[in-house]
Amino acid sequence: MYRVGSYSRATRNVRYPALKRGRRRTLLVGAILAGIIFFADKIWDRRLRSDIVRSPLTSTLKIPLETPSDVSSAPLELPPSTTVNQEGPEWELKPSGGCEKSAPFLLILITSHPANTESREVIRKTWCRRKSYPKNRTVFCVFLLGRSDDDDVAEESSQMSDILKSDFVDHFRNSSKKLRMGLDWMARFCRGARYVMKTEDDVIVNVNVLINKFLTVEKNVIIGKCWVDQPIRNPRSRFYISENAYPNPEYPEYCSGSGYVMSGDVAIRLKDSSIMTNVFPFDEIYVGILLEKIRVKPKNVPGFLIGKFDESEPCVNVTKAVAIHVHGMDMQYVWRLIRDCSNGK
């Protein structure tokens, strides 16, 4: 008698082998496709990375401008431990005159954008106008620029002889390339500089305070506003760093990129270490990584940097500060206020 849910022996012998063969075939095809996709993805990922690592100093990584709502344009990042073995870039424009006869007491490297012509001109007329200080302490300022399709600085460079420019996109996530460019130029043409300062074109540097108060230790020193910070993991932040790019929970101690000063020997050692260390998107953190490698601890100096100038109280702390961030204010106006405070007006 036929019962629901039961099959005859003959039926089982006919249907099950065919069904089993079909399942095995499906599983085999699926496994093959999964393997193809996995290995293709690995090969493609390796090719992308090798294109970046192959020539980090001379190759150009075009990085679109990012906005908080558009994170898909973020550049491919590599761990800072990735090593290369190449010398520095060839420069499109380079300074002359400041180090040809003798190296300056203080070399100031100023990151700038090609479009910021007015900012550079104000700096030349204000805090970097004076070139010599007592006891034969000379100062030379050099502006560090990348490439911008809309701006031509060749004429400015020929007239002022203080621009160092190379062929990489001028973008804030390329700031480490600017720094490496400046250190490489310093090591080749200004190696005898006693001190090297790095700052930005929206910062006023109180050179007189810097020279008279802080530049006393000549070896193995870097000073500024320094601290330990954590990577920002929010993909919507312009300072986002993935765990793939930097897996550690904290950055090494570093100094604010608005202004820090190092002895000449540390600048040379940073340059040498940078040859074997891939660039990091942000120059101040990159310097912290290099400092850790060469075993130099940055020294935090309270009051060294004023992060935001207060127009309502212009004389508060400015006579003791070295770097004053103007944040879009009229630099000439702020400079006059600071000078008047220093003169006791």
FENNORLIN-V582631 format. One record per residue. N is the residue number from 1. RES is the residue in one small letter. PSI is psi in degrees with one decimal (* if undefined). Layout:
# FENNORLIN-V582631
n,res,psi
N,RES,PSI
N,RES,PSI
This chain:
# FENNORLIN-V582631
n,res,psi
1,m,137.3
2,y,132.7
3,r,143.7
4,v,136.9
5,g,1.2
6,s,149.3
7,y,153.6
8,s,158.8
9,r,-38.9
10,a,-40.5
11,t,-43.2
12,r,-40.3
13,n,-26.5
14,v,-45.9
15,r,-43.4
16,y,-43.8
17,p,-41.4
18,a,-42.1
19,l,-42.7
20,k,-40.6
21,r,-38.6
22,g,-41.3
23,r,-42.9
24,r,-39.9
25,r,-41.9
26,t,-43.8
27,l,-39.4
28,l,-45.6
29,v,-41.7
30,g,-41.5
31,a,-40.6
32,i,-45.6
33,l,-42.1
34,a,-40.1
35,g,-41.1
36,i,-46.3
37,i,-42.6
38,f,-49.4
39,f,-32.8
40,a,-40.8
41,d,-41.6
42,k,-43.8
43,i,-43.3
44,w,-42.2
45,d,-40.3
46,r,-37.7
47,r,-41.0
48,l,-45.1
49,r,-39.9
50,s,-31.4
51,d,-35.1
52,i,-44.0
53,v,-28.3
54,r,-39.3
55,s,72.0
56,p,-21.4
57,l,-31.3
58,t,-22.8
59,s,155.0
60,t,122.7
61,l,107.5
62,k,116.7
63,i,113.4
64,p,152.2
65,l,134.9
66,e,152.1
67,t,157.9
68,p,-27.2
69,s,-4.7
70,d,91.9
71,v,-5.9
72,s,-18.2
73,s,0.2
74,a,139.5
75,p,153.7
76,l,129.4
77,e,152.0
78,l,149.4
79,p,140.5
80,p,-19.1
81,s,-10.5
82,t,129.7
83,t,151.3
84,v,172.3
85,n,74.8
86,q,151.1
87,e,174.8
88,g,177.8
89,p,167.2
90,e,134.6
91,w,142.9
92,e,-39.4
93,l,145.2
94,k,154.3
95,p,166.7
96,s,153.4
97,g,-37.6
98,g,-25.5
99,c,7.2
100,e,-43.4
101,k,-46.0
102,s,148.6
103,a,145.0
104,p,160.1
105,f,-42.0
106,l,120.2
107,l,125.8
108,i,116.9
109,l,121.5
110,i,114.5
111,t,136.3
112,s,165.4
113,h,144.9
114,p,-32.5
115,a,-13.9
116,n,50.8
117,t,-43.0
118,e,-41.3
119,s,-42.7
120,r,-39.4
121,e,-39.0
122,v,-42.4
123,i,-41.9
124,r,-29.7
125,k,-11.6
126,t,-102.9
127,w,-16.9
128,c,18.4
129,r,-42.4
130,r,129.1
131,k,-12.3
132,s,140.2
133,y,166.1
134,p,155.6
135,k,33.1
136,n,36.1
137,r,104.9
138,t,157.3
139,v,137.5
140,f,127.1
141,c,136.4
142,v,129.9
143,f,131.9
144,l,121.3
145,l,150.0
146,g,-161.4
147,r,136.7
148,s,130.6
149,d,-22.2
150,d,-4.7
151,d,132.9
152,d,116.9
153,v,12.9
154,a,-42.9
155,e,-42.3
156,e,-41.7
157,s,-41.8
158,s,-31.3
159,q,-39.7
160,m,-26.0
161,s,38.2
162,d,23.8
163,i,131.3
164,l,119.0
165,k,140.0
166,s,170.6
167,d,68.2
168,f,156.4
169,v,129.4
170,d,101.0
171,h,148.5
172,f,-23.7
173,r,4.2
174,n,16.7
175,s,-29.7
176,s,-32.0
177,k,-37.8
178,k,-44.9
179,l,-46.1
180,r,-38.3
181,m,-46.8
182,g,-41.9
183,l,-36.8
184,d,-43.8
185,w,-43.2
186,m,-44.0
187,a,-29.7
188,r,-40.7
189,f,-13.4
190,c,38.4
191,r,-25.1
192,g,3.2
193,a,131.9
194,r,-36.2
195,y,150.9
196,v,127.1
197,m,143.0
198,k,130.7
199,t,-168.8
200,e,164.6
201,d,6.1
202,d,27.5
203,v,138.8
204,i,128.9
205,v,124.6
206,n,83.6
207,v,-38.0
208,n,-44.4
209,v,-42.3
210,l,-49.3
211,i,-44.4
212,n,-26.2
213,k,-34.9
214,f,-25.8
215,l,75.2
216,t,-35.7
217,v,122.9
218,e,-8.4
219,k,143.0
220,n,45.8
221,v,144.2
222,i,130.7
223,i,157.7
224,g,-160.4
225,k,105.3
226,c,147.9
227,w,175.2
228,v,135.7
229,d,169.0
230,q,147.8
231,p,144.8
232,i,119.2
233,r,0.5
234,n,114.0
235,p,-16.0
236,r,-7.7
237,s,144.6
238,r,-14.4
239,f,19.9
240,y,134.5
241,i,121.8
242,s,161.4
243,e,-27.0
244,n,-37.9
245,a,-38.0
246,y,98.2
247,p,-18.5
248,n,149.6
249,p,-20.4
250,e,148.9
251,y,156.6
252,p,158.8
253,e,135.6
254,y,167.5
255,c,150.2
256,s,133.7
257,g,-8.9
258,s,-23.9
259,g,117.9
260,y,155.5
261,v,138.7
262,m,154.7
263,s,156.6
264,g,-34.9
265,d,-36.3
266,v,-39.0
267,a,-42.7
268,i,-42.9
269,r,-36.1
270,l,-43.3
271,k,-46.2
272,d,-41.4
273,s,-33.1
274,s,-24.5
275,i,-31.8
276,m,14.8
277,t,123.1
278,n,150.6
279,v,150.1
280,f,149.9
281,p,-26.6
282,f,125.5
283,d,-37.7
284,e,-37.1
285,i,-36.4
286,y,-42.1
287,v,-40.5
288,g,-40.6
289,i,-43.6
290,l,-40.0
291,l,-39.6
292,e,-36.8
293,k,-36.3
294,i,2.9
295,r,48.2
296,v,126.8
297,k,123.1
298,p,147.9
299,k,120.7
300,n,128.9
301,v,108.2
302,p,134.5
303,g,-2.2
304,f,-40.3
305,l,131.9
306,i,109.7
307,g,-28.3
308,k,119.6
309,f,131.7
310,d,106.6
311,e,-28.6
312,s,-25.4
313,e,68.6
314,p,-24.8
315,c,-0.8
316,v,112.1
317,n,-11.6
318,v,-26.5
319,t,-14.5
320,k,-16.6
321,a,152.5
322,v,-43.5
323,a,129.3
324,i,115.5
325,h,123.5
326,v,-17.1
327,h,57.9
328,g,-4.4
329,m,164.4
330,d,112.3
331,m,-37.9
332,q,-39.8
333,y,-47.0
334,v,-39.4
335,w,-42.3
336,r,-41.1
337,l,-45.0
338,i,-41.5
339,r,-41.3
340,d,-38.6
341,c,-40.4
342,s,-29.7
343,n,0.3
344,g,19.9
345,k,*
